[in-house]
């Protein structure tokens, strides 16, 4: 039960992934659902936010967000 500080987009990413455990989201899908259709940035934006989110919620014993190479990300069900 330790509190961590998340930025708004980090929280939105975590919420979307955690509400859909096991579902693979492409980077484009995450951009559309978290940033909205009007966002014109590249998919690297997702990668950067995932990296920051992982640094806040994961450690060597706990990995929650899985990278699906050449596709996107999913939240581990365990």
MODELLER restraints for C-alpha pairs under 7 A, 6 or more apart:
rsr = mdl.restraints
at = mdl.atoms
rsr.add(forms.Gaussian(group=physical.xy_distance, feature=features.Distance(at['CA:9:A'], at['CA:34:A']), mean=6.99, stdev=0.5))
rsr.add(forms.Gaussian(group=physical.xy_distance, feature=features.Distance(at['CA:10:A'], at['CA:49:A']), mean=6.24, stdev=0.5))
rsr.add(forms.Gaussian(group=physical.xy_distance, feature=features.Distance(at['CA:10:A'], at['CA:53:A']), mean=5.89, stdev=0.5))
rsr.add(forms.Gaussian(group=physical.xy_distance, feature=features.Distance(at['CA:12:A'], at['CA:34:A']), mean=6.28, stdev=0.5))
rsr.add(forms.Gaussian(group=physical.xy_distance, feature=features.Distance(at['CA:13:A'], at['CA:34:A']), mean=6.53, stdev=0.5))
rsr.add(forms.Gaussian(group=physical.xy_distance, feature=features.Distance(at['CA:17:A'], at['CA:74:A']), mean=6.30, stdev=0.5))
rsr.add(forms.Gaussian(group=physical.xy_distance, feature=features.Distance(at['CA:17:A'], at['CA:75:A']), mean=5.34, stdev=0.5))
rsr.add(forms.Gaussian(group=physical.xy_distance, feature=features.Distance(at['CA:18:A'], at['CA:75:A']), mean=5.83, stdev=0.5))
rsr.add(forms.Gaussian(group=physical.xy_distance, feature=features.Distance(at['CA:21:A'], at['CA:74:A']), mean=6.80, stdev=0.5))
rsr.add(forms.Gaussian(group=physical.xy_distance, feature=features.Distance(at['CA:21:A'], at['CA:75:A']), mean=4.92, stdev=0.5))
rsr.add(forms.Gaussian(group=physical.xy_distance, feature=features.Distance(at['CA:21:A'], at['CA:76:A']), mean=5.95, stdev=0.5))
rsr.add(forms.Gaussian(group=physical.xy_distance, feature=features.Distance(at['CA:21:A'], at['CA:77:A']), mean=5.20, stdev=0.5))
rsr.add(forms.Gaussian(group=physical.xy_distance, feature=features.Distance(at['CA:22:A'], at['CA:74:A']), mean=5.79, stdev=0.5))
rsr.add(forms.Gaussian(group=physical.xy_distance, feature=features.Distance(at['CA:22:A'], at['CA:75:A']), mean=5.71, stdev=0.5))
rsr.add(forms.Gaussian(group=physical.xy_distance, feature=features.Distance(at['CA:22:A'], at['CA:76:A']), mean=5.85, stdev=0.5))
rsr.add(forms.Gaussian(group=physical.xy_distance, feature=features.Distance(at['CA:22:A'], at['CA:77:A']), mean=5.81, stdev=0.5))
rsr.add(forms.Gaussian(group=physical.xy_distance, feature=features.Distance(at['CA:23:A'], at['CA:74:A']), mean=5.66, stdev=0.5))
rsr.add(forms.Gaussian(group=physical.xy_distance, feature=features.Distance(at['CA:24:A'], at['CA:72:A']), mean=6.62, stdev=0.5))
rsr.add(forms.Gaussian(group=physical.xy_distance, feature=features.Distance(at['CA:24:A'], at['CA:73:A']), mean=5.57, stdev=0.5))
rsr.add(forms.Gaussian(group=physical.xy_distance, feature=features.Distance(at['CA:24:A'], at['CA:74:A']), mean=4.65, stdev=0.5))
rsr.add(forms.Gaussian(group=physical.xy_distance, feature=features.Distance(at['CA:25:A'], at['CA:72:A']), mean=5.51, stdev=0.5))
rsr.add(forms.Gaussian(group=physical.xy_distance, feature=features.Distance(at['CA:25:A'], at['CA:73:A']), mean=5.43, stdev=0.5))
rsr.add(forms.Gaussian(group=physical.xy_distance, feature=features.Distance(at['CA:25:A'], at['CA:74:A']), mean=6.17, stdev=0.5))
rsr.add(forms.Gaussian(group=physical.xy_distance, feature=features.Distance(at['CA:26:A'], at['CA:71:A']), mean=5.33, stdev=0.5))
rsr.add(forms.Gaussian(group=physical.xy_distance, feature=features.Distance(at['CA:26:A'], at['CA:72:A']), mean=4.24, stdev=0.5))
rsr.add(forms.Gaussian(group=physical.xy_distance, feature=features.Distance(at['CA:26:A'], at['CA:73:A']), mean=6.60, stdev=0.5))
rsr.add(forms.Gaussian(group=physical.xy_distance, feature=features.Distance(at['CA:27:A'], at['CA:43:A']), mean=5.78, stdev=0.5))
rsr.add(forms.Gaussian(group=physical.xy_distance, feature=features.Distance(at['CA:27:A'], at['CA:46:A']), mean=6.33, stdev=0.5))
rsr.add(forms.Gaussian(group=physical.xy_distance, feature=features.Distance(at['CA:27:A'], at['CA:72:A']), mean=5.20, stdev=0.5))
rsr.add(forms.Gaussian(group=physical.xy_distance, feature=features.Distance(at['CA:28:A'], at['CA:43:A']), mean=6.55, stdev=0.5))
rsr.add(forms.Gaussian(group=physical.xy_distance, feature=features.Distance(at['CA:31:A'], at['CA:46:A']), mean=6.84, stdev=0.5))
rsr.add(forms.Gaussian(group=physical.xy_distance, feature=features.Distance(at['CA:58:A'], at['CA:64:A']), mean=6.84, stdev=0.5))
rsr.add(forms.Gaussian(group=physical.xy_distance, feature=features.Distance(at['CA:64:A'], at['CA:75:A']), mean=5.69, stdev=0.5))
rsr.add(forms.Gaussian(group=physical.xy_distance, feature=features.Distance(at['CA:64:A'], at['CA:76:A']), mean=5.20, stdev=0.5))
rsr.add(forms.Gaussian(group=physical.xy_distance, feature=features.Distance(at['CA:65:A'], at['CA:73:A']), mean=6.68, stdev=0.5))
rsr.add(forms.Gaussian(group=physical.xy_distance, feature=features.Distance(at['CA:65:A'], at['CA:74:A']), mean=5.77, stdev=0.5))
rsr.add(forms.Gaussian(group=physical.xy_distance, feature=features.Distance(at['CA:65:A'], at['CA:75:A']), mean=4.66, stdev=0.5))
rsr.add(forms.Gaussian(group=physical.xy_distance, feature=features.Distance(at['CA:65:A'], at['CA:76:A']), mean=6.01, stdev=0.5))
rsr.add(forms.Gaussian(group=physical.xy_distance, feature=features.Distance(at['CA:66:A'], at['CA:73:A']), mean=5.59, stdev=0.5))
rsr.add(forms.Gaussian(group=physical.xy_distance, feature=features.Distance(at['CA:66:A'], at['CA:74:A']), mean=5.32, stdev=0.5))
rsr.add(forms.Gaussian(group=physical.xy_distance, feature=features.Distance(at['CA:66:A'], at['CA:75:A']), mean=6.13, stdev=0.5))
rsr.add(forms.Gaussian(group=physical.xy_distance, feature=features.Distance(at['CA:66:A'], at['CA:76:A']), mean=6.47, stdev=0.5))
rsr.add(forms.Gaussian(group=physical.xy_distance, feature=features.Distance(at['CA:67:A'], at['CA:73:A']), mean=4.68, stdev=0.5))
rsr.add(forms.Gaussian(group=physical.xy_distance, feature=features.Distance(at['CA:67:A'], at['CA:74:A']), mean=6.73, stdev=0.5))
